[in-house]
Amino acid sequence: MFESELEIELSPDGETELAAFVLGGIGIFLIGIHYAGSHLQKITGGFFQKLLTKVSGHPIGMFAAGATLGFMIRSGRRPNQQQVLSNT
């Protein structure tokens, strides 16, 4: 659909620069995940942990929790049929 040419010129220390960018990006990502997790725990106030503790005490509760989480994960945006056919 869109075609463009991207030329990347590496300096003599290009590999070192690339490695620094990759490691820096991974570091920023991990810091973001850490803060997002700690803030989510503060927001929910342990609600989900208490709920899962109660639900996991019974086999039917475990099944319902697994089915619900599976549905929530799979219910994301699906590509329409035309997009699927054009990619194959």
Rosetta blueprint (number, residue, H / E / L):
1 M L
2 F L
3 E L
4 S L
5 E L
6 L L
7 E L
8 I L
9 E L
10 L L
11 S L
12 P L
13 D L
14 G H
15 E H
16 T H
17 E H
18 L H
19 A H
20 A H
21 F H
22 V H
23 L H
24 G H
25 G H
26 I H
27 G H
28 I H
29 F H
30 L H
31 I H
32 G H
33 I H
34 H H
35 Y H
36 A H
37 G H
38 S H
39 H H
40 L H
41 Q H
42 K H
43 I H
44 T H
45 G L
46 G L
47 F H
48 F H
49 Q H
50 K H
51 L H
52 L H
53 T H
54 K H
55 V H
56 S L
57 G L
58 H L
59 P H
60 I H
61 G H
62 M H
63 F H
64 A H
65 A H
66 G H
67 A H
68 T H
69 L H
70 G H
71 F H
72 M H
73 I H
74 R H
75 S L
76 G L
77 R L
78 R L
79 P L
80 N L
81 Q H
82 Q H
83 Q H
84 V H
85 L H
86 S H
87 N H
88 T L
